[in-house]
Amino acid sequence: MPSITANEVVMVTDEGKLYRNEVIKSSVVYTNKDELKRVDHFFNDVLGRKSASGNPKCPTLQKLVLSCLCLTHRNADVERSLSVNKKTLTSERTVLSEKALNALGLTRYAVAQYGGNITKTMIEYVAEFHQKYLKRLDEEKQETDLL
């Protein structure tokens, strides 16, 4: 977390121990309808508690939790990969194995990383890896034949 310094890591550990000893009533966890409260409301209630001197009990832990809650929770990457798989699995390719589908997706990603152009270097890498693949298949066949 970029907002947490090295010194604050130790403080978070100590405050975490304090937090574990907090008495949390069910009204803090559940709404009147016995539904779980939103996580931000829960942590606001628990971590917003003050000590006898009026200072927050766990200010560094609160900072860490707020930083985590600010992280985006999206599924765009997953949706994008499903879309790519849908385009890859055409009517002629319905029996592709999972390995083949992953390899095609990885190839598409690698080409995209190079600006969408297949370069001579990429072709050389593919040829080199294909030779290693064939060698491995041959070694596995020889090992199977020995058994």
URFEN-V449625 format. One record per residue. N is the residue number from 1. RES is the residue in one small letter. NEAR is the number of other ideal C-beta (glycine too) atoms within 12 Angstrom. D_FIRST is the distance of its C-alpha to the first C-alpha in whole Angstrom. Layout:
n:N res:RES near:NEAR d_first:D_FIRST
n:N res:RES near:NEAR d_first:D_FIRST
This chain:
n:1 res:m near:19 d_first:0
n:2 res:p near:11 d_first:4
n:3 res:s near:17 d_first:6
n:4 res:i near:23 d_first:6
n:5 res:t near:15 d_first:8
n:6 res:a near:9 d_first:10
n:7 res:n near:11 d_first:13
n:8 res:e near:23 d_first:11
n:9 res:v near:18 d_first:10
n:10 res:v near:15 d_first:14
n:11 res:m near:23 d_first:14
n:12 res:v near:28 d_first:12
n:13 res:t near:18 d_first:15
n:14 res:d near:19 d_first:18
n:15 res:e near:29 d_first:17
n:16 res:g near:22 d_first:16
n:17 res:k near:15 d_first:20
n:18 res:l near:23 d_first:21
n:19 res:y near:26 d_first:20
n:20 res:r near:14 d_first:22
n:21 res:n near:14 d_first:25
n:22 res:e near:23 d_first:25
n:23 res:v near:13 d_first:28
n:24 res:i near:18 d_first:27
n:25 res:k near:13 d_first:30
n:26 res:s near:14 d_first:30
n:27 res:s near:15 d_first:31
n:28 res:v near:22 d_first:27
n:29 res:v near:20 d_first:26
n:30 res:y near:17 d_first:29
n:31 res:t near:14 d_first:31
n:32 res:n near:8 d_first:35
n:33 res:k near:7 d_first:35
n:34 res:d near:10 d_first:33
n:35 res:e near:11 d_first:31
n:36 res:l near:13 d_first:27
n:37 res:k near:22 d_first:25
n:38 res:r near:15 d_first:22
n:39 res:v near:18 d_first:19
n:40 res:d near:17 d_first:18
n:41 res:h near:19 d_first:21
n:42 res:f near:24 d_first:21
n:43 res:f near:27 d_first:18
n:44 res:n near:18 d_first:19
n:45 res:d near:21 d_first:22
n:46 res:v near:30 d_first:21
n:47 res:l near:32 d_first:18
n:48 res:g near:22 d_first:21
n:49 res:r near:26 d_first:23
n:50 res:k near:14 d_first:25
n:51 res:s near:14 d_first:26
n:52 res:a near:7 d_first:30
n:53 res:s near:7 d_first:29
n:54 res:g near:8 d_first:27
n:55 res:n near:12 d_first:24
n:56 res:p near:22 d_first:21
n:57 res:k near:25 d_first:21
n:58 res:c near:31 d_first:17
n:59 res:p near:24 d_first:15
n:60 res:t near:28 d_first:12
n:61 res:l near:33 d_first:12
n:62 res:q near:32 d_first:13
n:63 res:k near:25 d_first:10
n:64 res:l near:28 d_first:8
n:65 res:v near:29 d_first:10
n:66 res:l near:23 d_first:11
n:67 res:s near:19 d_first:7
n:68 res:c near:21 d_first:8
n:69 res:l near:20 d_first:12
n:70 res:c near:14 d_first:11
n:71 res:l near:13 d_first:10
n:72 res:t near:9 d_first:13
n:73 res:h near:11 d_first:16
n:74 res:r near:9 d_first:18
n:75 res:n near:11 d_first:21
n:76 res:a near:11 d_first:22
n:77 res:d near:13 d_first:22
n:78 res:v near:12 d_first:23
n:79 res:e near:12 d_first:26
n:80 res:r near:17 d_first:26
n:81 res:s near:20 d_first:27
n:82 res:l near:16 d_first:30
n:83 res:s near:16 d_first:31
n:84 res:v near:22 d_first:32
n:85 res:n near:21 d_first:33
n:86 res:k near:15 d_first:35
n:87 res:k near:15 d_first:37
n:88 res:t near:25 d_first:37
n:89 res:l near:20 d_first:39
n:90 res:t near:13 d_first:42
n:91 res:s near:8 d_first:46
n:92 res:e near:8 d_first:46
n:93 res:r near:15 d_first:43
n:94 res:t near:12 d_first:43
n:95 res:v near:11 d_first:43
n:96 res:l near:18 d_first:41
n:97 res:s near:12 d_first:39
n:98 res:e near:13 d_first:35
n:99 res:k near:11 d_first:35
n:100 res:a near:17 d_first:37
n:101 res:l near:24 d_first:35
n:102 res:n near:17 d_first:31
n:103 res:a near:19 d_first:33
n:104 res:l near:23 d_first:34
n:105 res:g near:25 d_first:31
n:106 res:l near:19 d_first:29
n:107 res:t near:22 d_first:32
n:108 res:r near:22 d_first:32
n:109 res:y near:18 d_first:28
n:110 res:a near:22 d_first:29
n:111 res:v near:20 d_first:32
n:112 res:a near:16 d_first:29
n:113 res:q near:14 d_first:27
n:114 res:y near:17 d_first:30
n:115 res:g near:10 d_first:31
n:116 res:g near:12 d_first:33
n:117 res:n near:13 d_first:36
n:118 res:i near:18 d_first:37
n:119 res:t near:15 d_first:38
n:120 res:k near:11 d_first:40
n:121 res:t near:13 d_first:37
n:122 res:m near:20 d_first:36
n:123 res:i near:17 d_first:39
n:124 res:e near:13 d_first:40
n:125 res:y near:18 d_first:37
n:126 res:v near:20 d_first:38
n:127 res:a near:14 d_first:41
n:128 res:e near:14 d_first:40
n:129 res:f near:18 d_first:38
n:130 res:h near:15 d_first:41
n:131 res:q near:14 d_first:43
n:132 res:k near:14 d_first:41
n:133 res:y near:16 d_first:40
n:134 res:l near:14 d_first:44
n:135 res:k near:14 d_first:44
n:136 res:r near:14 d_first:42
n:137 res:l near:14 d_first:44
n:138 res:d near:14 d_first:47
n:139 res:e near:14 d_first:46
n:140 res:e near:14 d_first:45
n:141 res:k near:13 d_first:49
n:142 res:q near:12 d_first:51
n:143 res:e near:11 d_first:49
n:144 res:t near:10 d_first:50
n:145 res:d near:9 d_first:53
n:146 res:l near:8 d_first:53
n:147 res:l near:7 d_first:53
